[in-house]
Amino acid sequence: MNRIVQTKKITAAILVIGNEILSGRTTDQNVSYLASWLNNNLGIKIGEVRIVPDIESKIIKGVLALSKS
């Protein structure tokens, strides 16, 4: 009997938090590393990356928005 294995495509989003990233003082290196690692090791594709400032309300809005997409 043949088994059909269906694979579910998993996507994720990354929320980067930091005024230093938004100001350009710091170059983000984590997104590239994390996206590559997730894709290569777990088959998870990154569908979106957002950067928000160190403001609690903006962080909450970012998490909620990404959890709905």
N, C-alpha and C positions, 0 to 999 in steps of 0.2 A: 504494500500500500504506500503510495506516495504521500508525503506530508508537505503541505504548503506552509511555509513559514513567512508570516507577514512581519515586516519590520516597521516600526513606527518611527517616523522622523521626529527627532527631538530638536527643538530650537530653544535658545535662551537669550536673555538680554543681560547686559552689563551696565550697572549704574556706578559711575565714577563720582566720588564726592571729594571736592576740594577747591578752595579758592585759588590755590597755587597753580592748579591745572588751568583754570579759566583765565587767570591773569597772564599765563605764559611763562611764569617764573620757573615752573617745573614741567618737564616733558614726560608725559605718561608713557611708561614702558610696560605696564601691567596688562593693558587690554590686548596687545598683540600676543604676549606670552600666554595669557589665559585662553584667548580664542584658539590659538594653535594647539594648546594642550587639550582643551575640551574636544576639539575636532579630531585630532590624531589619536587620542586615547579612548574617547568615549563616543565618538561619532556625533557629538552635539554641535550644531551650527549656531553661530551667533547671528541673530536677526536684527539686533539694534544695540547701540551704545549711546548712553546719555551721560552728560556731565552736568552736575548741579553744584551750587555753592554750599558752603558749610552753614546752611540755614535749615533748621529742623523742618519747617513747613515745606520747603522745596524738596528736601529729601523724602518726606512722606508722600508728597505729590508724585515724585518720580517713581517711587516704589509702587504706589497704587496704579499709576498709569501703565507701568511695564507689566504688572501682574495681570492686567486686563488684555494685554495684546498677545 
